[in-house]
Amino acid sequence: MAQLDSITAHPTVRQFLKFCIIGLSSMMIDIGLLYALYKKLGMHWVPAQTISFTFAASNGFVWNSLWTFRGLGSGARHIQYARFVAFSFVGYLLNLGIIQGVLSAFTAGQPDKHTEIHFALAKGVAIVCVAFWNFFSNKKWTFTTPKPEEN
């Protein structure tokens, strides 16, 4: 137990845990909207994923700026939001690529022939991979104050 306490005492680990908690709420929004749009309304998964991503990314920005990275970063909030969305968009593209790649692997190169379990597994793999990208990119570039340049 003491070893776990020493690991979680590190500021980056604490931030990552907070980021993951908020990520869980964003994931619930993402998956809930994706499911509703894709399965219930019959929308193709790409536009459905785009809409669910937009809502999930906005949720992530609000809560990460208030809790995970509170008081960190400089500049106007709209600039931080734009950065957050930009890095999240890269995560979104990674998400689409990973889903497509995993579906292709499951369906011998015919990703439109997937089952629900294939899609759920593909989405799970994408969530895990993209979480690391989102955390480290936002920690480094969205919620950091640039150091003054030395002459």
C-alpha positions in Angstrom: 0.0 0.0 0.0 2.9 2.4 0.8 4.3 1.7 -2.7 0.9 2.7 -4.3 0.9 5.9 -2.1 4.4 6.8 -3.4 3.4 6.3 -7.0 0.2 8.4 -6.7 2.2 11.1 -4.8 3.9 12.0 -8.1 2.1 15.1 -9.6 1.9 13.7 -13.1 0.4 10.4 -11.9 -2.2 12.4 -9.9 -3.0 14.5 -12.9 -3.3 11.4 -15.1 -5.7 9.8 -12.6 -7.8 12.9 -12.5 -7.7 13.1 -16.3 -8.8 9.4 -16.5 -11.7 10.1 -14.1 -12.9 13.0 -16.3 -12.1 10.9 -19.4 -14.5 8.3 -18.0 -17.3 10.9 -18.0 -16.4 12.0 -21.5 -16.2 8.4 -22.6 -19.8 7.8 -21.2 -21.0 10.9 -23.2 -19.1 9.7 -26.3 -20.3 6.1 -26.1 -23.9 7.1 -25.1 -24.3 9.5 -28.0 -22.5 7.3 -30.4 -24.8 4.4 -29.5 -27.9 6.6 -29.7 -27.0 8.1 -33.1 -25.5 4.9 -34.6 -27.8 2.2 -33.3 -31.0 4.0 -32.5 -31.1 6.6 -35.2 -29.3 4.6 -37.9 -26.6 7.2 -38.6 -23.3 6.0 -40.1 -20.7 5.5 -37.4 -18.4 8.3 -38.7 -20.8 11.3 -38.4 -22.2 9.7 -35.3 -18.7 9.5 -33.8 -18.0 13.1 -34.9 -21.0 14.4 -33.0 -20.3 12.3 -29.9 -16.7 13.4 -30.0 -17.6 17.1 -30.0 -19.7 16.8 -26.9 -17.2 14.6 -25.1 -14.3 16.9 -25.9 -16.2 19.9 -24.6 -17.0 18.1 -21.4 -13.3 17.1 -21.1 -12.1 20.7 -21.5 -14.4 22.1 -19.0 -13.6 19.6 -16.2 -9.9 19.3 -16.9 -9.4 23.0 -16.9 -11.4 23.2 -13.6 -9.8 20.2 -11.8 -7.0 18.3 -13.4 -5.0 21.3 -14.7 -6.6 24.0 -12.6 -4.7 27.3 -12.8 -2.2 25.9 -15.3 -1.5 27.4 -18.6 -1.6 30.9 -19.9 -3.7 32.8 -22.4 -7.3 33.3 -22.9 -9.7 30.4 -22.2 -10.9 30.4 -25.8 -7.2 29.9 -26.9 -6.9 27.0 -24.4 -10.2 25.5 -25.6 -9.0 25.8 -29.3 -5.8 24.0 -28.4 -7.7 21.3 -26.4 -10.1 20.7 -29.3 -7.2 20.7 -31.8 -5.3 18.0 -29.8 -8.6 16.2 -29.2 -9.2 16.3 -32.9 -5.9 14.6 -33.5 -7.1 12.0 -30.9 -10.3 11.7 -32.8 -8.5 11.0 -36.0 -6.4 8.4 -34.2 -9.6 7.0 -32.8 -11.1 6.6 -36.2 -8.0 5.1 -37.6 -7.7 2.6 -34.7 -11.3 1.6 -35.0 -11.0 1.2 -38.7 -7.8 -0.9 -38.3 -9.2 -3.1 -35.6 -12.4 -3.7 -37.5 -10.4 -4.5 -40.6 -8.3 -7.0 -38.6 -11.5 -8.7 -37.3 -13.2 -8.8 -40.6 -10.4 -9.7 -43.0 -10.2 -6.2 -44.5 -14.0 -5.6 -44.8 -14.6 -3.3 -41.9 -18.3 -2.7 -42.8 -18.9 -6.4 -42.2 -18.3 -6.1 -38.4 -20.4 -7.4 -35.5 -21.4 -5.4 -32.4 -18.7 -7.2 -30.4 -16.1 -6.3 -33.0 -17.1 -2.6 -32.9 -17.1 -2.6 -29.0 -13.6 -4.1 -28.9 -12.4 -1.7 -31.6 -13.8 1.2 -29.6 -12.2 -0.1 -26.4 -8.8 -0.4 -28.0 -9.1 3.2 -29.4 -10.1 4.6 -26.0 -7.1 3.2 -24.3 -4.6 4.3 -27.0 -6.0 7.8 -27.4 -6.2 8.5 -23.7 -2.4 8.6 -23.5 -2.2 10.9 -26.5 -4.9 13.3 -25.1 -3.3 13.5 -21.7 0.3 14.1 -22.7 -0.5 16.5 -25.5 -2.8 18.6 -23.4 -0.4 18.5 -20.4 2.5 19.7 -22.6 0.8 22.2 -25.0 -2.7 23.2 -23.7 -2.3 23.5 -19.9 1.3 24.7 -19.6 2.8 28.2 -19.3 5.5 28.8 -21.9 8.9 29.5 -20.3 10.4 32.9 -21.2 13.0 32.7 -23.8 16.5 33.2 -22.6 18.7 35.5 -24.6 
